[in-house]
Amino acid sequence: MKSSSIIGGCLPAAALCLQMTTAAAAESSVTRLYTDAQGVTHFREETIPFNPVAGAGREALSLHPVRGASGVTLLRLRAGAEEDWHTAPQRQFVIAIEGLVEVEASDGSRRVFVPGQIMLMDDTTGKGHITRSIGKSDHVAVMIPVADY
């Protein structure tokens, strides 16, 4: 990432953490939660490329189209609640908008997500993950099903 101007934040967290940067950046980081061939879930850091929009000025606007997104849903997990082992119902972006959430992969690693972070839930098979609302307020997120990103 070439730009040092961060618009959002990105702490180590579970699933997909998209670090928003100024339009000059060519890519953003994302944390992916996926299932391996043995059915174990893991976290992996990836990048999302952004394509510049011609004629957008000195601070060039860049975009990354999200293909195949429909059925956007809001999720709320009450403060202190825990969802035991489960898989994602479908491949989806999960964008935290309120509260704190901890996700535990079946390999034992854990990440905490804060508002503004994005996770790609891609563990639709295997043992899955545990989700915990760990803040004092409910965890609220936007879920965006996707075929690809």
C-alpha positions in Angstrom: 0.0 0.0 0.0 1.7 3.2 -1.1 -0.6 5.8 0.5 -0.1 6.7 4.2 -3.5 8.4 4.4 -5.9 5.9 6.1 -9.6 6.7 5.9 -10.7 3.6 8.0 -9.0 1.5 10.6 -7.8 -2.0 10.5 -6.9 -4.0 13.7 -6.1 -7.7 13.6 -9.6 -9.2 13.4 -11.6 -12.1 12.0 -12.6 -12.7 8.4 -12.3 -9.7 6.0 -10.7 -6.5 7.1 -10.6 -4.0 4.4 -8.3 -1.1 5.0 -9.6 2.0 3.2 -7.0 4.3 1.8 -7.0 7.5 -0.3 -8.0 7.1 -3.9 -4.3 7.2 -4.8 -3.7 3.7 -3.4 -3.7 0.8 -5.9 -4.9 -1.8 -3.4 -6.4 -2.4 0.0 -5.8 -5.2 2.5 -8.4 -7.8 3.3 -8.5 -10.6 5.8 -10.1 -13.8 4.4 -11.5 -16.6 6.5 -11.5 -19.8 4.4 -11.7 -23.6 4.7 -8.8 -25.8 3.6 -9.1 -29.3 2.1 -9.2 -30.9 5.5 -12.2 -28.7 6.6 -10.2 -26.5 8.9 -10.7 -22.7 8.8 -7.8 -20.2 8.7 -7.2 -16.5 8.2 -5.2 -15.2 5.3 -4.2 -11.7 4.4 -5.0 -10.7 0.8 -5.2 -7.6 -1.3 -8.1 -6.0 -3.3 -6.9 -4.1 -6.4 -8.6 -0.8 -7.2 -8.7 0.5 -10.8 -8.3 4.3 -11.4 -11.2 6.2 -13.0 -10.0 8.4 -15.8 -10.5 12.1 -15.5 -11.1 12.1 -11.7 -8.4 14.8 -10.9 -5.1 14.8 -9.1 -6.4 12.6 -6.2 -7.6 9.9 -8.7 -10.7 8.0 -7.8 -10.3 4.3 -8.0 -12.9 1.5 -7.8 -13.2 -2.2 -7.2 -16.4 -3.6 -8.5 -18.1 -6.3 -6.3 -19.7 -8.8 -8.7 -22.7 -11.0 -8.0 -23.9 -9.1 -4.8 -27.6 -9.3 -4.0 -29.6 -10.2 -0.9 -27.8 -7.7 1.3 -28.8 -8.3 5.0 -28.3 -6.6 8.4 -27.2 -8.8 11.3 -27.4 -8.1 15.0 -25.7 -10.2 17.7 -26.6 -9.1 21.2 -23.8 -8.0 23.5 -22.2 -11.0 25.2 -23.8 -13.5 22.8 -21.9 -16.4 21.3 -22.8 -18.3 18.1 -21.2 -21.8 18.5 -19.4 -23.5 15.6 -21.1 -22.8 12.3 -20.2 -22.2 8.7 -21.0 -19.1 6.7 -24.4 -19.7 4.9 -22.8 -18.5 1.7 -19.7 -16.6 0.6 -20.2 -13.0 1.8 -18.6 -9.8 2.9 -19.4 -8.9 6.5 -18.9 -5.2 7.3 -19.0 -4.4 11.0 -20.9 -1.2 11.7 -21.5 -1.3 15.5 -20.0 -3.0 18.5 -17.1 -5.4 18.7 -17.0 -9.0 17.5 -14.5 -11.8 17.9 -14.3 -14.6 15.3 -12.5 -17.8 16.1 -11.3 -20.0 13.2 -11.2 -23.8 13.7 -7.4 -23.7 13.6 -7.6 -21.9 17.0 -6.7 -18.4 15.8 -9.0 -15.5 16.9 -9.5 -12.0 15.5 -11.4 -9.0 16.8 -13.3 -6.8 14.4 -14.3 -3.2 15.0 -16.7 -0.9 13.2 -15.5 -0.1 9.7 -13.7 -3.4 9.2 -14.8 -5.8 6.5 -14.4 -9.6 6.4 -14.9 -12.1 3.6 -16.6 -15.1 5.1 -15.6 -17.9 2.8 -15.8 -20.9 5.2 -19.0 -22.4 3.8 -17.8 -26.0 4.5 -15.8 -27.8 7.3 -16.1 -27.1 11.0 -16.6 -23.3 10.5 -16.0 -20.7 13.2 -17.3 -19.3 16.4 -18.7 -15.7 16.6 -18.7 -13.7 19.9 -20.1 -10.2 20.5 -17.5 -9.0 23.0 -18.3 -5.3 23.5 -20.7 -3.6 25.8 -23.1 -2.9 22.9 -24.7 -5.2 20.3 -22.6 -6.1 17.3 -24.3 -5.0 14.0 -23.0 -5.8 10.6 -24.0 -5.7 6.9 -23.8 -9.0 5.1 -23.3 -8.9 1.3 -23.4 -12.2 -0.5 -20.9 -12.4 -3.4 -19.9 -14.9 -6.0 -16.5 -13.3 -6.4 -14.6 -10.2 -5.4 
